[in-house]
Amino acid sequence: MTEQVADSTTAPAPTGAWRTAVVREVRHPHPRAVLLRLEVPDRIDHLPGQHYVVRLSAPDGYVAQRSYSLSSPAEDPLVELYVERIDDGEVSGYLADGVAVGDRLDVRGPIGGWFVWRGTTPALGVGGGTGVVPLVAMLRHAQAVGATDLLRLVAAARTWDDLPYADELRDAGAVLALSRTGLAGGRPSGRLAADDLAPFLEDRGPGWTSFVCGSAGFADSATTLLTGLGVPDADVRVERFGPT
């Protein structure tokens, strides 16, 4: 996850300390992913785009922790995390295969002050694969506060099954760019292109921010498309995930 300096013109984003969360729901929307819904005591409300750290501790004292973006808005009574199972992933493997309802997890959050959307200014969210997770939090917050007219979303993946929250994103009117399979009656297969983004930038005005989230390769490619369409670097906020 990249580190950026928070915008000094906005109020500081909320930050939470370590808590012991209780797992209230476990779902497997994809063979390589798990969706966890957690009850976090004395929780501090987060902004869409923030993340939580999950910490695992072994009996021998070994500790491993990883950061995961929130897909739930602050209006949700539970914290929702969508975790992709990474090969040899110490934390993701356990969360995907070993966690059950009623288990307790050490978590810290919310964290992050750069990649956040407060729901009061126009924004374009561009996500690749699991990079759509924080954009889903933005969408849900927009729906909760009646600000859907301010948010536009573009989601890219290889196939429909590879796209988290695909149904929800489609129903919300997001542009879906699938590189290996086309959509019936819709966009043909192909990688994310400038033509997918250009319509959202035609009436771009003051205060507009573009949020890009995905793997390093996707984030770089999407950012290049945006800047090539005339979006200033300062108006693009990027969050990358994967090996560092």
C-alpha positions in Angstrom: 0.0 0.0 0.0 1.5 3.3 -1.0 2.0 6.1 1.5 0.9 9.7 0.7 0.7 12.9 2.5 -2.9 13.8 3.5 -4.4 16.9 2.0 -4.0 19.7 4.5 -7.1 21.5 3.3 -9.3 18.8 4.8 -9.9 17.7 8.4 -7.7 14.8 9.5 -9.1 11.4 8.7 -10.1 9.3 11.8 -7.6 6.8 13.2 -8.4 3.9 15.5 -6.3 1.8 17.9 -6.1 -1.9 18.3 -9.4 -3.7 19.1 -10.5 -7.3 19.4 -13.1 -7.9 16.8 -15.7 -10.7 16.7 -16.4 -12.4 13.4 -20.1 -12.3 12.8 -20.3 -13.5 9.2 -18.1 -15.5 6.9 -18.8 -15.9 3.1 -16.8 -17.2 0.2 -17.9 -15.3 -2.9 -15.0 -16.7 -4.8 -12.9 -19.9 -4.4 -9.9 -17.7 -3.7 -11.5 -15.0 -1.5 -13.4 -14.6 1.8 -15.7 -11.9 2.9 -15.6 -11.2 6.6 -18.0 -9.1 8.6 -16.7 -8.1 12.0 -18.1 -6.5 15.1 -15.6 -4.1 16.4 -16.2 -2.8 20.0 -15.8 1.0 20.5 -15.3 1.4 16.8 -14.4 4.7 15.3 -16.3 5.5 12.2 -14.2 5.4 9.1 -14.1 7.3 5.7 -14.6 5.4 2.5 -11.2 4.4 1.2 -9.6 3.7 4.6 -8.3 0.3 5.7 -7.9 -2.0 8.7 -4.8 -4.0 9.8 -5.5 -7.6 10.9 -2.9 -9.1 13.2 -2.4 -12.8 13.8 -0.2 -14.2 16.7 1.1 -17.7 16.9 1.7 -19.6 20.2 5.4 -19.3 19.7 5.2 -15.5 19.7 5.4 -15.1 15.9 3.3 -12.2 14.6 2.0 -11.5 11.1 -0.2 -8.6 10.0 -1.6 -7.3 6.8 -3.7 -4.3 5.7 -7.1 -4.7 4.0 -9.4 -2.1 2.6 -12.9 -1.7 3.9 -15.9 -2.4 1.6 -18.4 -1.3 4.2 -19.4 2.4 4.8 -19.4 4.0 8.2 -23.2 3.6 8.2 -22.9 -0.2 8.4 -23.0 -1.5 12.0 -20.3 -4.1 11.0 -16.9 -3.8 9.4 -16.6 -5.7 6.1 -13.4 -6.9 4.6 -12.9 -8.7 1.3 -9.7 -10.7 1.4 -8.2 -12.4 -1.6 -6.3 -15.6 -0.8 -2.7 -15.1 -1.8 -0.4 -18.1 -2.5 1.8 -18.6 0.6 0.0 -15.7 2.2 0.4 -16.0 6.0 -2.6 -13.9 6.9 -4.9 -14.2 3.8 -4.6 -18.0 3.9 -5.7 -18.2 7.5 -8.5 -15.7 7.0 -9.8 -17.5 3.9 -9.5 -21.1 5.3 -9.4 -21.0 9.1 -11.7 -18.3 10.4 -15.2 -19.1 11.6 -18.2 -17.2 13.0 -17.5 -16.3 16.6 -13.7 -16.2 16.3 -11.9 -13.2 17.6 -9.3 -11.2 15.6 -7.0 -8.4 16.6 -7.6 -5.4 14.3 -6.5 -1.8 14.1 -8.3 0.9 12.2 -9.4 2.9 10.5 -6.1 3.9 8.9 -5.2 6.2 6.0 -5.8 9.8 5.1 -4.9 10.2 1.5 -7.1 7.7 -0.4 -10.4 8.8 1.2 -13.6 10.3 -0.2 -15.9 12.2 2.1 -19.0 12.1 -0.2 -19.2 15.9 -0.7 -17.2 16.4 -3.9 -17.4 14.8 -7.4 -15.2 11.7 -7.9 -14.3 9.0 -10.4 -13.2 5.6 -9.0 -11.2 3.3 -11.1 -10.5 -0.2 -9.7 -8.8 -3.3 -10.9 -9.7 -6.7 -9.5 -9.8 -6.5 -5.7 -8.9 -2.8 -6.1 -12.6 -2.2 -6.4 -13.1 -2.9 -2.7 -12.5 0.6 -1.3 -14.6 1.9 -4.3 -17.5 -0.2 -3.1 -17.2 1.5 0.3 -17.5 4.8 -1.5 -20.5 3.6 -3.5 -22.3 2.4 -0.4 -21.6 5.6 1.5 -22.9 7.6 -1.5 -26.1 5.6 -1.5 -26.5 6.1 2.3 -26.1 9.9 2.2 -27.9 10.5 -1.2 -24.7 11.5 -3.0 -24.7 9.0 -5.9 -24.8 11.8 -8.4 -21.2 12.8 -7.3 -19.6 9.4 -7.8 -18.8 7.5 -11.1 -17.1 4.1 -11.1 -15.1 2.0 -13.6 -14.2 -1.5 -12.6 -11.8 -3.8 -14.5 -11.0 -7.5 -14.2 -10.2 -10.6 -16.4 -13.7 -12.1 -16.1 -17.0 -11.5 -14.3 -16.1 -14.1 -11.6 -12.8 -12.3 -11.0 -14.5 -9.0 -10.1 -15.5 -8.6 -6.4 -19.0 -7.2 -5.9 -19.7 -7.5 -9.7 -23.5 -7.5 -9.3 -23.5 -4.6 -7.0 -21.3 -2.5 -9.2 -23.3 -3.4 -12.4 -26.6 -2.5 -10.7 -25.1 0.9 -9.6 -24.2 1.7 -13.2 -20.5 1.2 -13.1 -18.6 0.7 -16.3 -17.3 -2.9 -16.3 -14.2 -3.6 -18.4 -13.5 -7.4 -18.6 -10.4 -8.2 -20.6 -11.2 -11.9 -21.3 -14.9 -12.0 -21.6 -17.4 -9.5 -23.0 -20.7 -8.6 -21.5 -23.9 -9.6 -23.2 -25.3 -6.6 -25.0 -22.5 -4.4 -23.5 -18.8 -3.7 -23.7 -16.8 -6.3 -25.7 -13.8 -7.9 -24.0 -10.6 -5.9 -23.8 -8.4 -4.1 -21.3 -9.3 -0.8 -19.7 -9.0 1.9 -22.3 -9.1 5.7 -22.6 -12.6 5.4 -24.2 -13.9 3.8 -20.9 -12.8 6.9 -18.9 -13.2 9.8 -21.3 -17.0 10.2 -21.0 -16.7 10.8 -17.2 -14.2 13.6 -17.8 -16.0 15.7 -20.3 -17.8 17.8 -17.7 -15.1 17.6 -15.1 -15.1 20.7 -12.9 -13.4 22.1 -9.8 -13.0 19.7 -6.9 -13.1 16.6 -9.0 -10.8 13.7 -7.8 -9.9 10.5 -9.5 -9.3 7.5 -7.2 -7.3 4.6 -8.7 -6.8 1.3 -6.9 -5.3 -2.1 -7.9 -2.1 -3.9 -8.5 1.0 -1.8 -9.3 0.7 -2.5 -13.0 -3.0 -1.7 -13.2 -2.6 1.5 -11.1 0.2 2.7 -13.4 -1.7 2.0 -16.5 -4.9 3.6 -15.3 -3.1 6.6 -14.1 -1.4 7.0 -17.5 -4.8 6.8 -19.2 -6.2 9.5 -16.9 -3.3 11.9 -17.3 -3.3 11.3 -21.0 -6.9 12.5 -21.0 -5.8 15.7 -19.4 -6.3 15.0 -15.7 -3.6 16.7 -13.6 -1.4 14.5 -11.5 -2.5 16.3 -8.4 -6.1 15.3 -9.0 -5.3 11.5 -9.1 -5.0 9.6 -5.9 -3.5 6.1 -6.2 -3.5 3.1 -3.9 -1.4 0.1 -5.0 -1.4 -3.4 -3.4 0.8 -6.4 -3.8 4.4 -7.2 -3.1 6.7 -4.3 -2.2 
